[in-house]
Amino acid sequence: MAQEPEATKVETPEEEVKVEQKTETPEVKKVEEKAPTKNDILREMSKEYGVNLFEAEGLQKYKEFVESQKTEQEKLQEQVQTYEQEKSAWESQRLEYESKLKATQLGIKEDNLADVLKLADNDPNKIEEVVKKYPIFKSKEGVKIVLQDPHNNKQPTDMSEVETYMSQDPKYRQWLAKNKK
């Protein structure tokens, strides 16, 4: 793109002097570089290592090559990291089980178990403090284990039908109260 000649006007002293310059700046086209795609990266790596990384066999060869480049210390460091991750997972699982056991021993309702564990940060030693501070989490009747007839849709109770019938009899209540002392 060529520049146009400068236009200069010179006028008489009575008139103003005007100088106009018109120049065109050359247009610069911006080239946007695209981020390489996964296929582009695999193609470049295939050329660099001489292996077809688009196939499973080529990937296996590349993994073996990378593994062979690692030093013995790097391999041991990876094993240590793996063992530490497994240890932390086992430790968190153990703490969770211990916390749940402690919570059931303290008579915490199953509905409130998650809340209590969250307040205690899954620390079994803090569960007692949480229950003391928030006694509503503790079950009133404790833990009951009873059998239920599969054909009966009623909620199970700790009394049999005979005991339920007898508890309605006032004489039986008197006898029961007298013998429980």
C-alpha positions as CSV (number, residue, x, y, z in Angstrom):
1,M,0.0,0.0,0.0
2,A,1.5,3.2,-1.1
3,Q,1.5,6.4,0.8
4,E,-0.2,9.3,-0.7
5,P,1.8,12.5,-1.1
6,E,1.5,15.0,1.6
7,A,-0.9,17.9,0.8
8,T,0.4,21.2,1.9
9,K,-1.5,24.4,1.5
10,V,0.2,27.7,1.9
11,E,-2.0,30.7,1.9
12,T,-1.4,34.3,2.0
13,P,-0.8,36.0,5.4
14,E,-4.4,37.0,5.7
15,E,-5.5,33.4,5.5
16,E,-4.5,30.6,7.8
17,V,-1.9,28.1,6.9
18,K,-3.2,24.6,6.7
19,V,-1.0,21.5,6.4
20,E,-2.7,18.2,5.9
21,Q,-1.0,14.9,6.0
22,K,-2.7,11.8,4.9
23,T,-0.9,8.6,5.4
24,E,-2.2,5.1,5.3
25,T,-0.9,2.6,7.8
26,P,-0.4,-0.8,6.4
27,E,-2.9,-3.4,7.6
28,V,-1.5,-6.1,9.7
29,K,-3.4,-9.4,9.6
30,K,-3.5,-11.1,12.9
31,V,-2.8,-14.7,12.7
32,E,-4.6,-16.6,15.4
33,E,-2.8,-19.7,16.5
34,K,-5.1,-22.5,17.4
35,A,-4.5,-24.7,20.4
36,P,-3.3,-28.0,19.2
37,T,-5.9,-30.7,19.3
38,K,-5.3,-34.2,20.8
39,N,-4.8,-35.7,17.4
40,D,-2.2,-33.0,16.5
41,I,-0.3,-33.8,19.7
42,L,-0.5,-37.5,19.1
43,R,0.7,-37.0,15.5
44,E,3.7,-35.0,16.6
45,M,4.6,-37.5,19.3
46,S,4.2,-40.3,16.8
47,K,6.7,-38.6,14.5
48,E,9.1,-37.8,17.4
49,Y,9.2,-41.3,18.9
50,G,8.6,-43.3,15.7
51,V,5.6,-45.1,17.1
52,N,2.0,-45.0,16.1
53,L,0.3,-43.6,19.2
54,F,-3.2,-44.0,17.6
55,E,-3.1,-47.7,18.3
56,A,-3.0,-49.6,21.6
57,E,0.2,-51.3,20.7
58,G,1.9,-48.0,20.0
59,L,0.7,-46.6,23.3
60,Q,2.0,-49.6,25.1
61,K,5.5,-49.1,23.5
62,Y,5.4,-45.4,24.4
63,K,4.5,-46.2,28.1
64,E,7.4,-48.7,28.2
65,F,9.7,-46.1,26.8
66,V,8.7,-43.5,29.4
67,E,9.0,-46.1,32.1
68,S,12.5,-47.1,31.0
69,Q,13.5,-43.4,31.1
70,K,12.7,-43.1,34.8
71,T,15.4,-43.6,37.4
72,E,15.1,-46.2,40.2
73,Q,14.5,-43.4,42.7
74,E,11.6,-42.0,40.7
75,K,10.0,-45.5,40.6
76,L,10.4,-45.9,44.3
77,Q,9.0,-42.5,44.9
78,E,5.9,-43.4,42.9
79,Q,5.5,-46.6,45.0
80,V,5.8,-44.6,48.2
81,Q,3.1,-42.2,47.0
82,T,0.8,-45.0,46.1
83,Y,1.3,-46.6,49.5
84,E,0.7,-43.3,51.3
85,Q,-2.6,-42.8,49.3
86,E,-3.7,-46.3,50.2
87,K,-2.8,-45.8,53.9
88,S,-4.7,-42.5,54.1
89,A,-7.8,-44.2,52.5
90,W,-7.6,-47.1,55.0
91,E,-7.1,-44.7,57.9
92,S,-10.2,-42.6,56.9
93,Q,-12.2,-45.8,56.5
94,R,-11.1,-47.0,59.9
95,L,-12.0,-43.7,61.5
96,E,-15.4,-43.7,59.8
97,Y,-16.2,-47.2,61.1
98,E,-14.9,-46.4,64.6
99,S,-17.0,-43.3,64.7
100,K,-20.1,-45.1,63.6
101,L,-19.5,-47.8,66.2
102,K,-19.0,-45.2,69.0
103,A,-22.2,-43.4,67.9
104,T,-24.3,-46.5,68.0
105,Q,-22.9,-47.3,71.5
106,L,-24.0,-43.9,72.6
107,G,-27.5,-44.5,71.3
108,I,-27.5,-42.0,68.5
109,K,-30.5,-42.3,66.1
110,E,-29.6,-43.6,62.7
111,D,-31.3,-40.6,61.1
112,N,-28.9,-38.2,63.0
113,L,-25.8,-40.3,62.5
114,A,-24.4,-38.3,59.5
115,D,-25.0,-35.0,61.3
116,V,-23.3,-36.1,64.5
117,L,-20.3,-37.4,62.5
118,K,-20.0,-34.2,60.6
119,L,-20.1,-32.1,63.8
120,A,-17.5,-34.3,65.3
121,D,-15.3,-34.3,62.2
122,N,-15.4,-38.1,62.1
123,D,-13.4,-38.1,65.3
124,P,-14.8,-40.8,67.7
125,N,-13.4,-39.0,70.7
126,K,-15.5,-35.8,69.9
127,I,-18.8,-37.7,69.5
128,E,-19.5,-37.6,73.2
129,E,-19.0,-33.9,73.4
130,V,-21.4,-33.4,70.5
131,V,-24.1,-35.5,72.2
132,K,-23.6,-33.6,75.4
133,K,-24.0,-30.3,73.6
134,Y,-26.9,-31.4,71.4
135,P,-28.8,-34.1,73.3
136,I,-31.6,-34.2,70.7
137,F,-29.4,-36.5,68.7
138,K,-29.5,-39.2,71.3
139,S,-32.2,-41.8,70.9
140,K,-34.8,-42.0,73.7
141,E,-35.5,-45.7,73.6
142,G,-32.1,-47.0,72.7
143,V,-31.3,-49.5,70.0
144,K,-33.9,-52.3,69.6
145,I,-33.5,-55.5,67.6
146,V,-36.7,-57.3,67.0
147,L,-38.0,-59.8,64.5
148,Q,-40.9,-58.9,62.2
149,D,-43.2,-61.3,60.4
150,P,-42.7,-60.8,56.6
151,H,-46.4,-61.0,56.1
152,N,-47.2,-58.5,58.8
153,N,-46.8,-54.8,57.7
154,K,-47.1,-53.5,61.3
155,Q,-44.1,-52.0,63.0
156,P,-42.5,-54.5,65.3
157,T,-42.7,-54.0,69.1
158,D,-40.8,-55.5,71.9
159,M,-44.0,-57.0,73.4
160,S,-45.8,-60.1,72.2
161,E,-49.5,-60.1,71.5
162,V,-50.1,-61.8,74.9
163,E,-48.1,-59.3,76.8
164,T,-49.9,-56.5,75.0
165,Y,-53.3,-58.0,76.0
166,M,-52.2,-58.6,79.6
167,S,-50.7,-55.1,79.9
168,Q,-54.2,-53.7,79.4
169,D,-55.5,-55.7,82.4
170,P,-55.3,-53.5,85.6
171,K,-54.6,-56.5,87.8
172,Y,-51.7,-57.6,85.7
173,R,-50.3,-54.1,85.8
174,Q,-50.4,-54.2,89.6
175,W,-48.7,-57.6,89.7
176,L,-46.1,-56.4,87.2
177,A,-45.3,-53.3,89.1
178,K,-45.1,-55.2,92.4
179,N,-42.7,-57.9,91.0
180,K,-40.4,-55.4,89.1
181,K,-39.3,-53.8,92.3
